[in-house]
Amino acid sequence: MAGKDVNTMKIAPKVWKNGEFINWEDANIHVMSHVVNYGSSVFEGIRCYETSKGAAVFRLSEHMQRLVNSAKIYRMEPVYSRDDFSKATIDLIAESGLESCYLRPIIFRGLDLEKPSFGVNPLNNPIDSYIAAWQWGKYLGEEALETGIDVCVSSWSRITSNSLPAMAKAGANYMNSQLIKMEALLGGFSEGIALDDRGYVSEGSGENLFLINSGKLITPPLGASILPGITRDSVIQIARELGIEVVESTVQRAALYLADELFFTGTAAEITPIRSVDRITIGSGRCGEITKLLQEEFFKILDATRPAPGGADWLTFVNPNAAAVV
């Protein structure tokens, strides 16, 4: 079954809900669901690529483990395991007919229509799990991977980990991200960079951040209120395999302006170079040599034309039998 075309964006016609497939248009919730009123959701962003050996999902198990971890932090107890969510994802892609797509698993607190529970206390609300899929292009623009983007340092600080857990990929956290993103867009930038509550560099509205100085790859640590990104971890592993020194360290705002190279990472952003910050040109003002090298090796892995570092299995093929004989 081919994906349905909605305003030129192909969307999987089915959505996985609590163990079964339902129609896209039937994936609705009640307006008084806890998630609508209080933002009680955790989710993931995952990509399925059309590789040289067939459709494959990038680091599916790691994404689903982070989803389960996020739910645990917020005391949500879905009846489905990491492996259940992984299998459901592969089944959904096979059902959709899409060769490449963006995947959105989400767990949230809904509403029991027979015994509705209102108020901040979430413990009496049911837990619902969904997975949807659609085709999505380059998050920061088609040319961004090559030419780079212009960003600003946001006036909004990143959430603190003792107020909202930054390690959880939770819907409520992204209200902070929306403020950062809107401010950047309205100021004529593609994206914003947030500082943490101490004034050190944290991350973008939905991306981790890397600097390159004197051949070293530098990235803010988890203690800077960042999400532990799957693509971030992938880039660190690729860099170390290539012999590039990786340093996880606090980063001052001014260090952004003095970096030789600068780039974002994320499932949606992949590896996107940054050509200016606050209208100060970074390096040569284009994708730098080390950023380009990391991009090339990253995309080779995504195309199944080179193994992941250490021979790790980063691709889950939708049709493993077909992949094995190519």
C-alpha positions as CSV (number, residue, x, y, z in Angstrom):
1,M,0.0,0.0,0.0
2,A,1.5,3.3,-1.1
3,G,1.7,6.3,1.2
4,K,-1.1,8.9,0.8
5,D,-0.2,12.3,-0.7
6,V,-1.2,15.2,1.6
7,N,-0.1,18.6,0.1
8,T,2.8,16.7,-1.8
9,M,4.0,15.1,1.5
10,K,3.6,11.4,1.4
11,I,2.2,10.1,4.7
12,A,1.8,6.4,5.7
13,P,-2.0,5.7,5.5
14,K,-1.9,3.7,8.7
15,V,-0.8,4.6,12.2
16,W,0.2,2.0,14.8
17,K,-1.8,2.4,18.0
18,N,-1.5,0.2,21.0
19,G,-0.7,-2.9,19.1
20,E,-2.9,-2.5,16.0
21,F,-3.1,-0.5,12.8
22,I,-5.7,2.3,12.4
23,N,-6.3,4.7,9.6
24,W,-4.3,8.0,9.6
25,E,-7.5,10.1,9.9
26,D,-8.7,8.0,12.9
27,A,-5.6,8.7,15.0
28,N,-7.4,11.2,17.2
29,I,-7.5,12.0,21.0
30,H,-10.0,13.7,23.2
31,V,-9.5,17.4,23.8
32,M,-9.5,16.8,27.6
33,S,-6.7,14.2,27.4
34,H,-4.0,14.8,30.0
35,V,-1.4,15.3,27.3
36,V,-3.4,18.2,25.7
37,N,-3.8,20.0,29.0
38,Y,-0.4,19.2,30.7
39,G,2.0,18.2,27.9
40,S,2.5,14.7,29.4
41,S,4.2,12.9,26.4
42,V,7.5,11.4,25.4
43,F,8.5,10.7,21.9
44,E,11.2,9.9,19.4
45,G,12.3,11.1,16.0
46,I,13.7,8.2,13.8
47,R,14.7,8.0,10.1
48,C,14.3,5.1,7.7
49,Y,16.6,5.5,4.7
50,E,16.5,4.0,1.2
51,T,19.9,2.4,1.3
52,S,21.9,0.5,-1.4
53,K,20.6,-2.7,0.2
54,G,16.9,-1.6,0.7
55,A,15.0,0.4,3.2
56,A,16.6,0.4,6.7
57,V,16.0,2.3,10.0
58,F,19.0,4.0,11.6
59,R,19.8,2.9,15.1
60,L,16.3,1.8,15.8
61,S,17.0,-0.1,19.0
62,E,18.9,2.9,20.5
63,H,16.0,5.2,19.7
64,M,13.4,2.9,21.2
65,Q,15.5,2.4,24.3
66,R,15.6,6.2,24.8
67,L,11.8,6.3,24.3
68,V,11.4,3.7,27.0
69,N,13.9,5.5,29.3
70,S,12.0,8.8,28.8
71,A,8.7,7.1,29.8
72,K,10.4,5.6,32.9
73,I,11.6,9.1,34.0
74,Y,8.0,10.4,33.8
75,R,6.6,7.3,35.5
76,M,4.8,6.1,32.5
77,E,4.5,2.3,32.1
78,P,3.5,1.3,28.6
79,V,2.7,-2.3,28.1
80,Y,5.1,-2.5,25.2
81,S,8.9,-3.1,25.4
82,R,11.7,-1.6,23.3
83,D,11.6,-4.7,21.1
84,D,7.8,-4.4,20.7
85,F,8.1,-0.8,19.5
86,S,11.0,-1.7,17.2
87,K,9.0,-4.5,15.6
88,A,5.9,-2.3,15.3
89,T,8.0,0.3,13.5
90,I,9.3,-2.2,10.9
91,D,5.7,-3.5,10.4
92,L,4.4,0.1,9.9
93,I,7.1,0.9,7.3
94,A,6.3,-2.4,5.4
95,E,2.6,-1.5,5.6
96,S,3.1,2.0,4.3
97,G,5.0,1.3,1.1
98,L,7.4,4.1,1.8
99,E,11.0,3.4,1.0
100,S,12.3,6.3,3.2
101,C,10.5,8.1,5.9
102,Y,10.6,9.9,9.2
103,L,9.1,8.0,12.1
104,R,7.4,9.4,15.2
105,P,6.8,7.0,18.1
106,I,5.0,8.7,20.9
107,I,3.7,7.7,24.4
108,F,1.3,9.9,26.2
109,R,-1.3,10.1,29.0
110,G,-4.7,10.1,27.5
111,L,-8.3,10.1,28.9
112,D,-10.5,7.3,30.2
113,L,-13.9,8.3,28.8
114,E,-15.7,6.0,31.3
115,K,-13.7,7.2,34.4
116,P,-12.3,10.6,33.4
117,S,-9.6,12.0,35.6
118,F,-8.7,15.8,35.4
119,G,-6.1,17.8,37.1
120,V,-2.3,17.8,37.3
121,N,-2.1,14.4,38.9
122,P,-1.4,12.1,35.9
123,L,-1.4,8.7,37.6
124,N,-5.1,7.8,36.9
125,N,-4.9,8.5,33.2
126,P,-4.3,5.7,30.6
127,I,-1.1,5.4,28.7
128,D,-1.4,5.3,24.9
129,S,1.3,4.5,22.4
130,Y,1.3,5.5,18.7
131,I,3.8,5.4,15.8
132,A,3.3,7.4,12.6
133,A,5.4,7.8,9.5
134,W,5.8,10.3,6.7
135,Q,8.3,11.4,4.1
136,W,10.3,14.4,5.3
137,G,13.1,16.2,3.5
138,K,16.1,18.0,5.0
139,Y,14.9,19.6,8.2
140,L,17.0,22.8,7.9
141,G,16.7,23.0,4.1
142,E,18.0,21.1,1.1
143,E,21.1,23.2,0.7
144,A,21.9,23.3,4.4
145,L,24.1,20.2,4.4
146,E,26.5,21.8,1.9
147,T,26.3,25.5,2.3
148,G,25.6,25.7,6.0
149,I,23.1,27.8,8.0
150,D,23.0,31.1,9.9
151,V,22.1,30.8,13.5
152,C,21.9,33.1,16.6
153,V,22.4,32.6,20.3
154,S,19.0,32.7,21.9
155,S,17.9,35.0,24.7
156,W,16.0,32.0,26.0
157,S,18.0,29.7,28.3
158,R,17.8,25.9,28.0
159,I,15.7,24.2,30.6
160,T,17.5,23.2,33.8
161,S,17.8,19.5,34.5
162,N,16.4,19.9,38.1
163,S,13.2,21.6,36.7
164,L,12.5,19.4,33.7
165,P,14.7,16.3,32.9
166,A,16.7,17.2,29.8
167,M,17.6,13.5,29.4
168,A,14.0,12.7,28.6
169,K,12.8,13.5,25.1
170,A,9.5,14.9,26.4
171,G,6.9,17.0,24.7
172,A,6.8,19.6,27.5
173,N,10.6,20.3,27.0
174,Y,9.8,21.4,23.4
175,M,7.9,24.4,24.6
176,N,11.3,25.8,25.5
177,S,12.5,24.7,22.0
178,Q,9.7,26.5,20.3
179,L,10.6,29.8,22.0
180,I,14.2,29.3,20.8
181,K,13.1,28.4,17.3
182,M,10.6,31.2,16.8
183,E,12.9,33.8,18.1
184,A,15.6,32.7,15.6
185,L,13.2,32.5,12.6
186,L,11.6,35.9,13.3
187,G,15.2,37.3,13.6
188,G,16.1,36.1,10.1
189,F,18.1,33.0,11.3
190,S,17.6,29.3,10.5
191,E,18.1,28.1,14.1
192,G,19.0,29.2,17.6
193,I,21.6,28.0,20.1
194,A,20.6,28.0,23.8
195,L,22.9,28.6,26.7
196,D,22.3,26.6,30.0
197,D,21.5,28.3,33.3
198,R,25.2,28.9,33.9
199,G,25.7,30.7,30.6
200,Y,27.5,27.8,28.9
201,V,26.5,26.6,25.4
202,S,23.9,23.9,25.6
203,E,22.2,22.9,22.2
204,G,19.9,24.1,19.5
205,S,16.1,23.9,19.6
206,G,16.3,20.3,18.4
207,E,19.9,19.5,17.7
208,N,23.2,18.8,19.5
209,L,26.2,21.0,18.7
210,F,29.9,20.4,17.8
211,L,32.8,22.7,17.5
212,I,36.1,22.0,15.7
213,N,39.2,23.8,16.9
214,S,42.8,22.9,15.9
215,G,41.6,19.5,14.7
216,K,39.8,18.6,17.9
217,L,36.1,17.9,18.0
218,I,34.4,19.6,21.0
219,T,30.9,19.1,22.2
220,P,29.0,20.2,25.4
221,P,28.6,17.4,28.0
222,L,25.3,15.9,29.2
223,G,25.6,18.2,32.2
224,A,24.9,21.2,29.9
225,S,21.2,20.2,29.9
226,I,21.4,18.5,26.5
227,L,19.5,15.6,25.2
228,P,21.7,12.5,24.8
229,G,21.5,12.5,21.0
230,I,21.7,9.3,19.0
231,T,23.3,11.1,16.0
232,R,25.6,12.9,18.5
233,D,26.8,9.6,19.8
234,S,27.2,8.3,16.2
235,V,29.4,11.3,15.2
236,I,31.6,10.8,18.3
237,Q,32.1,7.2,17.4
238,I,32.9,7.9,13.8
239,A,35.3,10.7,14.7
240,R,37.2,8.5,17.1
241,E,37.5,5.8,14.5
242,L,39.0,8.3,12.1
243,G,41.5,9.3,14.7
244,I,39.9,12.7,15.5
245,E,40.3,13.7,19.2
246,V,36.9,14.2,20.9
247,V,36.5,16.4,23.9
248,E,33.3,16.7,25.9
249,S,33.6,20.0,27.7
250,T,31.7,23.1,28.8
251,V,31.8,25.7,26.0
252,Q,31.7,29.5,26.4
253,R,29.5,31.5,24.1
254,A,32.5,33.4,22.7
255,A,34.1,30.1,21.7
256,L,31.4,29.7,19.1
257,Y,32.6,32.8,17.2
258,L,36.2,31.5,17.3
259,A,35.6,28.0,16.1
260,D,37.3,26.7,13.0
261,E,34.1,24.8,12.2
262,L,30.7,24.4,13.8
263,F,27.8,22.0,13.1
264,F,24.6,20.7,14.4
265,T,23.6,17.0,14.7
266,G,20.3,15.3,15.0
267,T,18.0,12.8,13.4
268,A,16.2,15.5,11.4
269,A,19.3,17.8,11.0
270,E,21.7,14.9,10.4
271,I,25.1,16.8,10.2
272,T,24.4,20.4,9.3
273,P,27.2,22.9,9.1
274,I,26.9,26.4,10.7
275,R,28.4,29.2,8.6
276,S,27.6,32.1,11.0
277,V,26.6,32.8,14.6
278,D,25.1,36.2,15.5
279,R,26.2,37.3,12.0
280,I,29.8,36.5,12.8
281,T,31.3,34.2,10.1
282,I,32.5,30.8,11.3
283,G,35.8,29.7,9.8
284,S,35.6,30.0,6.0
285,G,31.8,30.5,6.1
286,R,31.1,27.2,4.5
287,C,31.2,23.5,5.3
288,G,34.7,22.8,6.7
289,E,37.0,19.9,5.9
290,I,36.4,17.9,9.0
291,T,32.7,18.5,9.0
292,K,32.6,17.3,5.3
293,L,34.6,14.2,6.2
294,L,32.2,13.3,9.0
295,Q,29.3,13.9,6.7
296,E,30.7,11.6,4.1
297,E,31.4,8.8,6.5
298,F,28.0,9.2,8.2
299,F,26.1,9.0,4.9
300,K,28.1,6.0,3.8
301,I,26.9,4.2,6.9
302,L,23.3,5.3,6.2
303,D,23.7,4.0,2.6
304,A,25.0,0.6,3.9
305,T,28.2,1.0,1.9
306,R,30.5,1.0,4.9
307,P,30.2,-0.6,8.4
308,A,29.5,1.4,11.5
309,P,32.4,1.9,13.9
310,G,33.5,-1.3,15.6
311,G,31.3,-3.3,13.3
312,A,28.2,-2.2,15.2
313,D,24.8,-2.9,13.7
314,W,23.3,0.5,13.1
315,L,20.8,-0.4,10.4
316,T,17.6,-2.4,10.8
317,F,16.4,-3.5,7.4
318,V,12.7,-3.6,6.7
319,N,13.3,-6.6,4.5
320,P,16.4,-8.3,6.0
321,N,16.3,-11.2,3.5
322,A,16.6,-8.8,0.5
323,A,19.4,-6.9,2.2
324,A,21.3,-10.1,2.8
325,V,21.4,-11.1,-0.9
326,V,22.3,-7.8,-2.4
